[in-house]
Amino acid sequence: MVAAAARRYIDLIGVNLWQTGVRSLFRYYINRSELTQDEAWAAVRVELSKRVAADTEEWEYQQIRAVLYEEVNLTVESAREMYDRFPDSTPLLDAIRACLQSIEKS
């Protein structure tokens, strides 16, 4: 029970750490793949769409793109909404990982 409660605790420090990490991973993918930022986002979005529900709306993709492009910083509230939507999976990290693996195979 304590582990479940601790897992749901989301604070600003954790959000900022996650955000910094995912941005770094996205930048790493851009550098490794030698793609532009927009080309890299297009590839990540394709992989991301395979990992999220079909009813995912355009604004959700745009929010993720804005976070990756460093146009917006997540709030604790928006991070909680993301966590509530995907409590037991990491679709964005999995999508970037798949993109990285695709260039490793080339």
Backbone as XML, in Angstrom:
<?xml version="1.0"?>
<chain id="A" units="angstrom">
  <residue number="1" name="MET">
    <atom name="N" x="0.818" y="-1.184" z="0.000"/>
    <atom name="CA" x="0.000" y="0.000" z="0.000"/>
    <atom name="C" x="0.868" y="1.255" z="0.000"/>
  </residue>
  <residue number="2" name="VAL">
    <atom name="N" x="1.928" y="1.269" z="0.787"/>
    <atom name="CA" x="2.812" y="2.421" z="0.835"/>
    <atom name="C" x="3.493" y="2.630" z="-0.509"/>
  </residue>
  <residue number="3" name="ALA">
    <atom name="N" x="3.909" y="1.553" z="-1.145"/>
    <atom name="CA" x="4.564" y="1.677" z="-2.447"/>
    <atom name="C" x="3.618" y="2.277" z="-3.477"/>
  </residue>
  <residue number="4" name="ALA">
    <atom name="N" x="2.368" y="1.881" z="-3.455"/>
    <atom name="CA" x="1.385" y="2.430" z="-4.393"/>
    <atom name="C" x="1.164" y="3.915" z="-4.127"/>
  </residue>
  <residue number="5" name="ALA">
    <atom name="N" x="1.109" y="4.289" z="-2.872"/>
    <atom name="CA" x="0.921" y="5.709" z="-2.534"/>
    <atom name="C" x="2.138" y="6.523" z="-2.955"/>
  </residue>
  <residue number="6" name="ALA">
    <atom name="N" x="3.326" y="5.987" z="-2.734"/>
    <atom name="CA" x="4.546" y="6.700" z="-3.110"/>
    <atom name="C" x="4.656" y="6.836" z="-4.617"/>
  </residue>
  <residue number="7" name="ARG">
    <atom name="N" x="4.197" y="5.857" z="-5.328"/>
    <atom name="CA" x="4.273" y="5.873" z="-6.781"/>
    <atom name="C" x="3.415" y="6.971" z="-7.376"/>
  </residue>
  <residue number="8" name="ARG">
    <atom name="N" x="2.308" y="7.313" z="-6.734"/>
    <atom name="CA" x="1.399" y="8.319" z="-7.245"/>
    <atom name="C" x="1.805" y="9.733" z="-6.847"/>
  </residue>
  <residue number="9" name="TYR">
    <atom name="N" x="2.803" y="9.878" z="-5.975"/>
    <atom name="CA" x="3.223" y="11.194" z="-5.534"/>
    <atom name="C" x="4.030" y="11.868" z="-6.634"/>
  </residue>
  <residue number="10" name="ILE">
    <atom name="N" x="3.553" y="12.991" z="-7.102"/>
    <atom name="CA" x="4.222" y="13.728" z="-8.172"/>
    <atom name="C" x="4.473" y="15.138" z="-7.662"/>
  </residue>
  <residue number="11" name="ASP">
    <atom name="N" x="5.739" y="15.559" z="-7.706"/>
    <atom name="CA" x="6.053" y="16.920" z="-7.285"/>
    <atom name="C" x="6.825" y="17.631" z="-8.392"/>
  </residue>
  <residue number="12" name="LEU">
    <atom name="N" x="7.046" y="18.919" z="-8.209"/>
    <atom name="CA" x="7.678" y="19.736" z="-9.237"/>
    <atom name="C" x="9.103" y="19.278" z="-9.541"/>
  </residue>
  <residue number="13" name="ILE">
    <atom name="N" x="9.835" y="18.856" z="-8.535"/>
    <atom name="CA" x="11.204" y="18.381" z="-8.758"/>
    <atom name="C" x="11.200" y="17.148" z="-9.658"/>
  </residue>
  <residue number="14" name="GLY">
    <atom name="N" x="10.307" y="16.220" z="-9.379"/>
    <atom name="CA" x="10.210" y="15.017" z="-10.200"/>
    <atom name="C" x="9.789" y="15.324" z="-11.625"/>
  </residue>
  <residue number="15" name="VAL">
    <atom name="N" x="8.839" y="16.236" z="-11.779"/>
    <atom name="CA" x="8.381" y="16.633" z="-13.120"/>
    <atom name="C" x="9.539" y="17.255" z="-13.891"/>
  </residue>
  <residue number="16" name="ASN">
    <atom name="N" x="10.282" y="18.144" z="-13.248"/>
    <atom name="CA" x="11.409" y="18.793" z="-13.921"/>
    <atom name="C" x="12.505" y="17.798" z="-14.287"/>
  </residue>
  <residue number="17" name="LEU">
    <atom name="N" x="12.762" y="16.835" z="-13.423"/>
    <atom name="CA" x="13.759" y="15.806" z="-13.738"/>
    <atom name="C" x="13.314" y="14.958" z="-14.928"/>
  </residue>
  <residue number="18" name="TRP">
    <atom name="N" x="12.051" y="14.542" z="-14.923"/>
    <atom name="CA" x="11.531" y="13.744" z="-16.040"/>
    <atom name="C" x="11.611" y="14.542" z="-17.335"/>
  </residue>
  <residue number="19" name="GLN">
    <atom name="N" x="11.169" y="15.786" z="-17.260"/>
    <atom name="CA" x="11.145" y="16.652" z="-18.438"/>
    <atom name="C" x="12.554" y="16.867" z="-18.995"/>
  </residue>
  <residue number="20" name="THR">
    <atom name="N" x="13.517" y="17.110" z="-18.140"/>
    <atom name="CA" x="14.898" y="17.292" z="-18.567"/>
    <atom name="C" x="15.433" y="16.015" z="-19.209"/>
  </residue>
  <residue number="21" name="GLY">
    <atom name="N" x="15.128" y="14.885" z="-18.605"/>
    <atom name="CA" x="15.586" y="13.613" z="-19.150"/>
    <atom name="C" x="15.001" y="13.298" z="-20.511"/>
  </residue>
  <residue number="22" name="VAL">
    <atom name="N" x="13.707" y="13.496" z="-20.663"/>
    <atom name="CA" x="13.064" y="13.165" z="-21.935"/>
    <atom name="C" x="13.513" y="14.141" z="-23.028"/>
  </residue>
  <residue number="23" name="ARG">
    <atom name="N" x="13.751" y="15.385" z="-22.667"/>
    <atom name="CA" x="14.279" y="16.339" z="-23.648"/>
    <atom name="C" x="15.687" y="15.947" z="-24.076"/>
  </residue>
  <residue number="24" name="SER">
    <atom name="N" x="16.494" y="15.518" z="-23.125"/>
    <atom name="CA" x="17.858" y="15.091" z="-23.444"/>
    <atom name="C" x="17.848" y="13.868" z="-24.358"/>
  </residue>
  <residue number="25" name="LEU">
    <atom name="N" x="16.972" y="12.934" z="-24.070"/>
    <atom name="CA" x="16.859" y="11.738" z="-24.899"/>
    <atom name="C" x="16.405" y="12.094" z="-26.313"/>
  </residue>
  <residue number="26" name="PHE">
    <atom name="N" x="15.480" y="13.026" z="-26.446"/>
    <atom name="CA" x="15.014" y="13.485" z="-27.755"/>
    <atom name="C" x="16.156" y="14.170" z="-28.504"/>
  </residue>
  <residue number="27" name="ARG">
    <atom name="N" x="16.925" y="15.010" z="-27.823"/>
    <atom name="CA" x="18.074" y="15.682" z="-28.449"/>
    <atom name="C" x="19.131" y="14.657" z="-28.884"/>
  </residue>
  <residue number="28" name="TYR">
    <atom name="N" x="19.324" y="13.653" z="-28.055"/>
    <atom name="CA" x="20.266" y="12.585" z="-28.406"/>
    <atom name="C" x="19.813" y="11.892" z="-29.688"/>
  </residue>
  <residue number="29" name="TYR">
    <atom name="N" x="18.521" y="11.617" z="-29.785"/>
    <atom name="CA" x="17.983" y="10.996" z="-30.997"/>
    <atom name="C" x="18.209" y="11.902" z="-32.211"/>
  </residue>
  <residue number="30" name="ILE">
    <atom name="N" x="17.976" y="13.190" z="-32.059"/>
    <atom name="CA" x="18.197" y="14.130" z="-33.164"/>
    <atom name="C" x="19.656" y="14.068" z="-33.622"/>
  </residue>
  <residue number="31" name="ASN">
    <atom name="N" x="20.571" y="14.113" z="-32.660"/>
    <atom name="CA" x="21.996" y="14.100" z="-33.002"/>
    <atom name="C" x="22.428" y="12.784" z="-33.634"/>
  </residue>
  <residue number="32" name="ARG">
    <atom name="N" x="21.983" y="11.674" z="-33.091"/>
    <atom name="CA" x="22.355" y="10.361" z="-33.626"/>
    <atom name="C" x="21.771" y="10.115" z="-35.013"/>
  </residue>
  <residue number="33" name="SER">
    <atom name="N" x="20.539" y="10.556" z="-35.203"/>
    <atom name="CA" x="19.861" y="10.278" z="-36.472"/>
    <atom name="C" x="20.203" y="11.287" z="-37.558"/>
  </residue>
  <residue number="34" name="GLU">
    <atom name="N" x="20.784" y="12.419" z="-37.160"/>
    <atom name="CA" x="21.100" y="13.513" z="-38.079"/>
    <atom name="C" x="19.843" y="14.038" z="-38.782"/>
  </residue>
  <residue number="35" name="LEU">
    <atom name="N" x="18.736" y="14.012" z="-38.063"/>
    <atom name="CA" x="17.481" y="14.563" z="-38.562"/>
    <atom name="C" x="17.289" y="15.963" z="-38.013"/>
  </residue>
  <residue number="36" name="THR">
    <atom name="N" x="16.412" y="16.721" z="-38.652"/>
    <atom name="CA" x="16.030" y="18.004" z="-38.077"/>
    <atom name="C" x="15.092" y="17.735" z="-36.904"/>
  </residue>
  <residue number="37" name="GLN">
    <atom name="N" x="14.862" y="18.744" z="-36.117"/>
    <atom name="CA" x="13.959" y="18.592" z="-34.979"/>
    <atom name="C" x="12.568" y="18.162" z="-35.437"/>
  </residue>
  <residue number="38" name="ASP">
    <atom name="N" x="12.083" y="18.759" z="-36.517"/>
    <atom name="CA" x="10.754" y="18.411" z="-37.018"/>
    <atom name="C" x="10.707" y="16.992" z="-37.583"/>
  </residue>
  <residue number="39" name="GLU">
    <atom name="N" x="11.757" y="16.589" z="-38.270"/>
    <atom name="CA" x="11.807" y="15.222" z="-38.796"/>
    <atom name="C" x="11.853" y="14.208" z="-37.664"/>
  </residue>
  <residue number="40" name="ALA">
    <atom name="N" x="12.632" y="14.526" z="-36.639"/>
    <atom name="CA" x="12.710" y="13.635" z="-35.484"/>
    <atom name="C" x="11.363" y="13.545" z="-34.787"/>
  </residue>
  <residue number="41" name="TRP">
    <atom name="N" x="10.679" y="14.669" z="-34.616"/>
    <atom name="CA" x="9.362" y="14.653" z="-33.980"/>
    <atom name="C" x="8.391" y="13.813" z="-34.814"/>
  </residue>
  <residue number="42" name="ALA">
    <atom name="N" x="8.447" y="13.934" z="-36.135"/>
    <atom name="CA" x="7.549" y="13.154" z="-36.992"/>
    <atom name="C" x="7.757" y="11.657" z="-36.766"/>
  </residue>
  <residue number="43" name="ALA">
    <atom name="N" x="9.015" y="11.233" z="-36.644"/>
    <atom name="CA" x="9.304" y="9.818" z="-36.408"/>
    <atom name="C" x="8.843" y="9.381" z="-35.022"/>
  </residue>
  <residue number="44" name="VAL">
    <atom name="N" x="9.090" y="10.219" z="-34.023"/>
    <atom name="CA" x="8.659" y="9.896" z="-32.664"/>
    <atom name="C" x="7.140" y="9.838" z="-32.600"/>
  </residue>
  <residue number="45" name="ARG">
    <atom name="N" x="6.481" y="10.744" z="-33.283"/>
    <atom name="CA" x="5.017" y="10.763" z="-33.260"/>
    <atom name="C" x="4.432" y="9.482" z="-33.858"/>
  </residue>
  <residue number="46" name="VAL">
    <atom name="N" x="5.016" y="8.990" z="-34.921"/>
    <atom name="CA" x="4.553" y="7.729" z="-35.519"/>
    <atom name="C" x="4.663" y="6.605" z="-34.505"/>
  </residue>
  <residue number="47" name="GLU">
    <atom name="N" x="5.817" y="6.519" z="-33.856"/>
    <atom name="CA" x="6.012" y="5.475" z="-32.844"/>
    <atom name="C" x="5.099" y="5.688" z="-31.644"/>
  </residue>
  <residue number="48" name="LEU">
    <atom name="N" x="4.901" y="6.936" z="-31.259"/>
    <atom name="CA" x="4.036" y="7.249" z="-30.122"/>
    <atom name="C" x="2.592" y="6.863" z="-30.409"/>
  </residue>
  <residue number="49" name="SER">
    <atom name="N" x="2.149" y="7.104" z="-31.622"/>
    <atom name="CA" x="0.764" y="6.774" z="-31.973"/>
    <atom name="C" x="0.503" y="5.272" z="-31.917"/>
  </residue>
  <residue number="50" name="LYS">
    <atom name="N" x="1.545" y="4.459" z="-32.069"/>
    <atom name="CA" x="1.409" y="3.005" z="-31.945"/>
    <atom name="C" x="1.220" y="2.582" z="-30.492"/>
  </residue>
  <residue number="51" name="ARG">
    <atom name="N" x="1.609" y="3.461" z="-29.569"/>
    <atom name="CA" x="1.637" y="3.096" z="-28.156"/>
    <atom name="C" x="0.556" y="3.748" z="-27.307"/>
  </residue>
  <residue number="52" name="VAL">
    <atom name="N" x="-0.227" y="4.620" z="-27.904"/>
    <atom name="CA" x="-1.304" y="5.285" z="-27.162"/>
    <atom name="C" x="-2.644" y="4.914" z="-27.780"/>
  </residue>
  <residue number="53" name="ALA">
    <atom name="N" x="-3.690" y="5.223" z="-27.052"/>
    <atom name="CA" x="-5.038" y="4.886" z="-27.514"/>
    <atom name="C" x="-5.383" y="5.643" z="-28.794"/>
  </residue>
  <residue number="54" name="ALA">
    <atom name="N" x="-6.230" y="5.044" z="-29.575"/>
    <atom name="CA" x="-6.650" y="5.646" z="-30.840"/>
    <atom name="C" x="-7.397" y="6.960" z="-30.627"/>
  </residue>
  <residue number="55" name="ASP">
    <atom name="N" x="-7.970" y="7.147" z="-29.444"/>
    <atom name="CA" x="-8.726" y="8.373" z="-29.192"/>
    <atom name="C" x="-7.859" y="9.525" z="-28.684"/>
  </residue>
  <residue number="56" name="THR">
    <atom name="N" x="-6.544" y="9.381" z="-28.776"/>
    <atom name="CA" x="-5.648" y="10.461" z="-28.377"/>
    <atom name="C" x="-5.881" y="11.643" z="-29.300"/>
  </residue>
  <residue number="57" name="GLU">
    <atom name="N" x="-6.060" y="12.796" z="-28.697"/>
    <atom name="CA" x="-6.408" y="13.983" z="-29.479"/>
    <atom name="C" x="-5.162" y="14.749" z="-29.915"/>
  </residue>
  <residue number="58" name="GLU">
    <atom name="N" x="-5.344" y="15.558" z="-30.936"/>
    <atom name="CA" x="-4.230" y="16.314" z="-31.508"/>
    <atom name="C" x="-3.564" y="17.226" z="-30.468"/>
  </residue>
  <residue number="59" name="TRP">
    <atom name="N" x="-4.335" y="17.837" z="-29.607"/>
    <atom name="CA" x="-3.746" y="18.745" z="-28.621"/>
    <atom name="C" x="-2.794" y="18.010" z="-27.684"/>
  </residue>
  <residue number="60" name="GLU">
    <atom name="N" x="-3.048" y="16.710" z="-27.450"/>
    <atom name="CA" x="-2.152" y="15.939" z="-26.594"/>
    <atom name="C" x="-0.798" y="15.733" z="-27.268"/>
  </residue>
  <residue number="61" name="TYR">
    <atom name="N" x="-0.823" y="15.427" z="-28.567"/>
    <atom name="CA" x="0.422" y="15.309" z="-29.313"/>
    <atom name="C" x="1.159" y="16.655" z="-29.334"/>
  </residue>
  <residue number="62" name="GLN">
    <atom name="N" x="0.408" y="17.727" z="-29.518"/>
    <atom name="CA" x="1.028" y="19.048" z="-29.580"/>
    <atom name="C" x="1.622" y="19.456" z="-28.239"/>
  </residue>
  <residue number="63" name="GLN">
    <atom name="N" x="1.002" y="19.036" z="-27.152"/>
    <atom name="CA" x="1.552" y="19.314" z="-25.828"/>
    <atom name="C" x="2.889" y="18.590" z="-25.646"/>
  </residue>
  <residue number="64" name="ILE">
    <atom name="N" x="2.935" y="17.348" z="-26.067"/>
    <atom name="CA" x="4.184" y="16.575" z="-25.968"/>
    <atom name="C" x="5.254" y="17.194" z="-26.857"/>
  </residue>
  <residue number="65" name="ARG">
    <atom name="N" x="4.884" y="17.579" z="-28.072"/>
    <atom name="CA" x="5.841" y="18.229" z="-28.978"/>
    <atom name="C" x="6.385" y="19.505" z="-28.350"/>
  </residue>
  <residue number="66" name="ALA">
    <atom name="N" x="5.519" y="20.296" z="-27.746"/>
    <atom name="CA" x="5.946" y="21.554" z="-27.121"/>
    <atom name="C" x="6.902" y="21.309" z="-25.955"/>
  </residue>
  <residue number="67" name="VAL">
    <atom name="N" x="6.678" y="20.240" z="-25.217"/>
    <atom name="CA" x="7.592" y="19.888" z="-24.120"/>
    <atom name="C" x="8.943" y="19.491" z="-24.702"/>
  </residue>
  <residue number="68" name="LEU">
    <atom name="N" x="8.949" y="18.654" z="-25.729"/>
    <atom name="CA" x="10.206" y="18.214" z="-26.336"/>
    <atom name="C" x="10.966" y="19.366" z="-26.972"/>
  </residue>
  <residue number="69" name="TYR">
    <atom name="N" x="10.249" y="20.316" z="-27.557"/>
    <atom name="CA" x="10.870" y="21.467" z="-28.216"/>
    <atom name="C" x="11.255" y="22.555" z="-27.210"/>
  </residue>
  <residue number="70" name="GLU">
    <atom name="N" x="10.966" y="22.338" z="-25.944"/>
    <atom name="CA" x="11.237" y="23.289" z="-24.872"/>
    <atom name="C" x="10.451" y="24.592" z="-25.042"/>
  </residue>
  <residue number="71" name="GLU">
    <atom name="N" x="9.268" y="24.490" z="-25.618"/>
    <atom name="CA" x="8.388" y="25.641" z="-25.771"/>
    <atom name="C" x="7.519" y="25.838" z="-24.540"/>
  </residue>
  <residue number="72" name="VAL">
    <atom name="N" x="7.323" y="24.759" z="-23.799"/>
    <atom name="CA" x="6.472" y="24.811" z="-22.610"/>
    <atom name="C" x="7.052" y="23.856" z="-21.574"/>
  </residue>
  <residue number="73" name="ASN">
    <atom name="N" x="6.875" y="24.201" z="-20.323"/>
    <atom name="CA" x="7.262" y="23.323" z="-19.230"/>
    <atom name="C" x="6.007" y="22.726" z="-18.626"/>
  </residue>
  <residue number="74" name="LEU">
    <atom name="N" x="6.069" y="21.451" z="-18.323"/>
    <atom name="CA" x="4.924" y="20.790" z="-17.705"/>
    <atom name="C" x="4.668" y="21.339" z="-16.311"/>
  </residue>
  <residue number="75" name="THR">
    <atom name="N" x="3.429" y="21.425" z="-15.973"/>
    <atom name="CA" x="3.052" y="21.741" z="-14.602"/>
    <atom name="C" x="2.831" y="20.428" z="-13.867"/>
  </residue>
  <residue number="76" name="VAL">
    <atom name="N" x="2.768" y="20.510" z="-12.568"/>
    <atom name="CA" x="2.489" y="19.309" z="-11.781"/>
    <atom name="C" x="1.116" y="18.762" z="-12.166"/>
  </residue>
  <residue number="77" name="GLU">
    <atom name="N" x="0.157" y="19.645" z="-12.395"/>
    <atom name="CA" x="-1.194" y="19.205" z="-12.750"/>
    <atom name="C" x="-1.215" y="18.470" z="-14.089"/>
  </residue>
  <residue number="78" name="SER">
    <atom name="N" x="-0.518" y="19.004" z="-15.093"/>
    <atom name="CA" x="-0.505" y="18.319" z="-16.399"/>
    <atom name="C" x="0.273" y="17.010" z="-16.315"/>
  </residue>
  <residue number="79" name="ALA">
    <atom name="N" x="1.300" y="16.953" z="-15.481"/>
    <atom name="CA" x="2.036" y="15.698" z="-15.285"/>
    <atom name="C" x="1.137" y="14.655" z="-14.626"/>
  </residue>
  <residue number="80" name="ARG">
    <atom name="N" x="0.329" y="15.071" z="-13.671"/>
    <atom name="CA" x="-0.606" y="14.133" z="-13.034"/>
    <atom name="C" x="-1.621" y="13.614" z="-14.043"/>
  </residue>
  <residue number="81" name="GLU">
    <atom name="N" x="-2.090" y="14.490" z="-14.923"/>
    <atom name="CA" x="-3.042" y="14.057" z="-15.957"/>
    <atom name="C" x="-2.404" y="13.015" z="-16.868"/>
  </residue>
  <residue number="82" name="MET">
    <atom name="N" x="-1.144" y="13.242" z="-17.253"/>
    <atom name="CA" x="-0.435" y="12.262" z="-18.083"/>
    <atom name="C" x="-0.281" y="10.950" z="-17.333"/>
  </residue>
  <residue number="83" name="TYR">
    <atom name="N" x="0.097" y="11.039" z="-16.068"/>
    <atom name="CA" x="0.275" y="9.833" z="-15.269"/>
    <atom name="C" x="-1.040" y="9.075" z="-15.142"/>
  </residue>
  <residue number="84" name="ASP">
    <atom name="N" x="-2.127" y="9.799" z="-14.919"/>
    <atom name="CA" x="-3.430" y="9.149" z="-14.795"/>
    <atom name="C" x="-3.837" y="8.478" z="-16.100"/>
  </residue>
  <residue number="85" name="ARG">
    <atom name="N" x="-3.436" y="9.061" z="-17.203"/>
    <atom name="CA" x="-3.787" y="8.482" z="-18.503"/>
    <atom name="C" x="-2.946" y="7.237" z="-18.804"/>
  </residue>
  <residue number="86" name="PHE">
    <atom name="N" x="-1.693" y="7.242" z="-18.392"/>
    <atom name="CA" x="-0.773" y="6.125" z="-18.663"/>
    <atom name="C" x="-0.066" y="5.698" z="-17.388"/>
  </residue>
  <residue number="87" name="PRO">
    <atom name="N" x="-0.790" y="5.166" z="-16.403"/>
    <atom name="CA" x="-0.176" y="4.866" z="-15.105"/>
    <atom name="C" x="0.851" y="3.740" z="-15.131"/>
  </residue>
  <residue number="88" name="ASP">
    <atom name="N" x="0.714" y="2.803" z="-16.021"/>
    <atom name="CA" x="1.593" y="1.638" z="-16.014"/>
    <atom name="C" x="2.412" y="1.490" z="-17.283"/>
  </residue>
  <residue number="89" name="SER">
    <atom name="N" x="2.598" y="2.595" z="-18.013"/>
    <atom name="CA" x="3.382" y="2.517" z="-19.235"/>
    <atom name="C" x="4.128" y="3.827" z="-19.462"/>
  </residue>
  <residue number="90" name="THR">
    <atom name="N" x="5.083" y="3.788" z="-20.354"/>
    <atom name="CA" x="5.875" y="4.974" z="-20.689"/>
    <atom name="C" x="5.906" y="5.132" z="-22.207"/>
  </residue>
  <residue number="91" name="PRO">
    <atom name="N" x="4.788" y="5.517" z="-22.798"/>
    <atom name="CA" x="4.716" y="5.535" z="-24.258"/>
    <atom name="C" x="5.709" y="6.488" z="-24.927"/>
  </residue>
  <residue number="92" name="LEU">
    <atom name="N" x="5.963" y="7.650" z="-24.348"/>
    <atom name="CA" x="6.899" y="8.579" z="-24.977"/>
    <atom name="C" x="8.324" y="8.040" z="-24.928"/>
  </residue>
  <residue number="93" name="LEU">
    <atom name="N" x="8.735" y="7.548" z="-23.785"/>
    <atom name="CA" x="10.077" y="6.963" z="-23.681"/>
    <atom name="C" x="10.218" y="5.750" z="-24.595"/>
  </residue>
  <residue number="94" name="ASP">
    <atom name="N" x="9.183" y="4.925" z="-24.656"/>
    <atom name="CA" x="9.213" y="3.747" z="-25.528"/>
    <atom name="C" x="9.292" y="4.152" z="-26.998"/>
  </residue>
  <residue number="95" name="ALA">
    <atom name="N" x="8.601" y="5.235" z="-27.360"/>
    <atom name="CA" x="8.623" y="5.713" z="-28.748"/>
    <atom name="C" x="10.005" y="6.218" z="-29.129"/>
  </residue>
  <residue number="96" name="ILE">
    <atom name="N" x="10.621" y="7.004" z="-28.246"/>
    <atom name="CA" x="11.965" y="7.501" z="-28.534"/>
    <atom name="C" x="12.958" y="6.344" z="-28.584"/>
  </residue>
  <residue number="97" name="ARG">
    <atom name="N" x="12.811" y="5.397" z="-27.688"/>
    <atom name="CA" x="13.687" y="4.213" z="-27.681"/>
    <atom name="C" x="13.557" y="3.448" z="-29.003"/>
  </residue>
  <residue number="98" name="ALA">
    <atom name="N" x="12.339" y="3.289" z="-29.499"/>
    <atom name="CA" x="12.133" y="2.590" z="-30.772"/>
    <atom name="C" x="12.794" y="3.338" z="-31.926"/>
  </residue>
  <residue number="99" name="CYS">
    <atom name="N" x="12.715" y="4.642" z="-31.890"/>
    <atom name="CA" x="13.364" y="5.443" z="-32.932"/>
    <atom name="C" x="14.874" y="5.283" z="-32.876"/>
  </residue>
  <residue number="100" name="LEU">
    <atom name="N" x="15.429" y="5.288" z="-31.668"/>
    <atom name="CA" x="16.866" y="5.070" z="-31.510"/>
    <atom name="C" x="17.279" y="3.686" z="-31.995"/>
  </residue>
  <residue number="101" name="GLN">
    <atom name="N" x="16.480" y="2.687" z="-31.690"/>
    <atom name="CA" x="16.798" y="1.334" z="-32.134"/>
    <atom name="C" x="16.741" y="1.207" z="-33.645"/>
  </residue>
  <residue number="102" name="SER">
    <atom name="N" x="15.858" y="1.968" z="-34.268"/>
    <atom name="CA" x="15.763" y="1.897" z="-35.732"/>
    <atom name="C" x="17.006" y="2.456" z="-36.407"/>
  </residue>
  <residue number="103" name="ILE">
    <atom name="N" x="17.644" y="3.459" z="-35.811"/>
    <atom name="CA" x="18.873" y="3.961" z="-36.421"/>
    <atom name="C" x="20.076" y="3.085" z="-36.088"/>
  </residue>
  <residue number="104" name="GLU">
    <atom name="N" x="20.003" y="2.388" z="-34.967"/>
    <atom name="CA" x="21.075" y="1.454" z="-34.591"/>
    <atom name="C" x="21.133" y="0.287" z="-35.587"/>
  </residue>
  <residue number="105" name="LYS">
    <atom name="N" x="19.981" y="-0.119" z="-36.090"/>
    <atom name="CA" x="19.907" y="-1.237" z="-37.026"/>
    <atom name="C" x="20.383" y="-0.874" z="-38.417"/>
  </residue>
  <residue number="106" name="SER">
    <atom name="N" x="20.352" y="0.410" z="-38.711"/>
    <atom name="CA" x="20.749" y="0.878" z="-40.060"/>
    <atom name="C" x="22.226" y="0.799" z="-40.293"/>
  </residue>
</chain>
